[in-house]
């Protein structure tokens, strides 16, 4: 922190007074090295929260601050002009698991069970790990990653334990891949309509079909109902 006069905050574009402290965006943030007023530096909304090991204290990453001292950083990924998510990067940790926590979905409890069990087993085995929760444009969806120290032995041990825990919590149950984009009754009805013509195992198959067939798919649905 230093004191300057007549500097303009790179975030709010307000003038920083001569008697006000000047902060600079942390390394590997959107405002890295740029002057910021006290409010913008400290009150910027977190885009990611990092929890090391069993630690319950979150290390915040925002557009102005990075409390991980560069272990992790994030970049915004657009999926279209209005939607997207924050992607996490690290040079010292390797991502071993990635998913999304969906509010009010059955997978929410399953992912909590997976989270609790991995914390328990990784701690017992002395595996250095971190959990990262990230914002998305969907207020009902939060990114959820497990990372381990980027060492071959650690990654292998962590991967074997992860597969064990996935089986314990029934991670691959198809129910967790439905009820996200379409309600289940509609999804099952679409499966019935297109059975024998298209293979629709989950919602991603249906989305791919919609993108490939477009309005022709709607015509097929209408024709099926007229029969």
Number of C-alpha atoms within 10 A of each C-alpha: 9 8 13 15 13 10 17 17 20 17 18 11 12 13 15 20 15 12 9 14 15 22 22 20 22 21 16 20 19 17 19 16 15 17 23 27 23 16 11 19 22 14 11 14 14 17 19 26 20 23 18 17 18 15 11 9 10 16 18 17 26 23 23 27 26 24 17 16 13 16 14 19 23 21 15 14 12 13 10 7 6 7 11 15 20 20 16 17 15 15 11 13 19 19 19 16 14 13 13 17 18 18 13 10 15 15 20 14 15 17 19 13 16 19 16 12 18 20 17 13 15 20 14 9 12 10 18 18 25 20 22 22 22 21 20 21 14 11 9 13 16 21 19 19 19 23 22 25 20 16 11 10 11 18 21 13 14 25 15 10 16 20 11 13 19 18 12 13 16 13 18 10 12 10 14 16 16 20 16 15 12 12 10 14 10 11 18 15 11 14 18 11 15 16 11 9 8 12 12 20 12 17 17 13 12 19 13 12 15 14 10 11 12 11 10 11 15 12 10 14 13 11 10 11 8 7 5
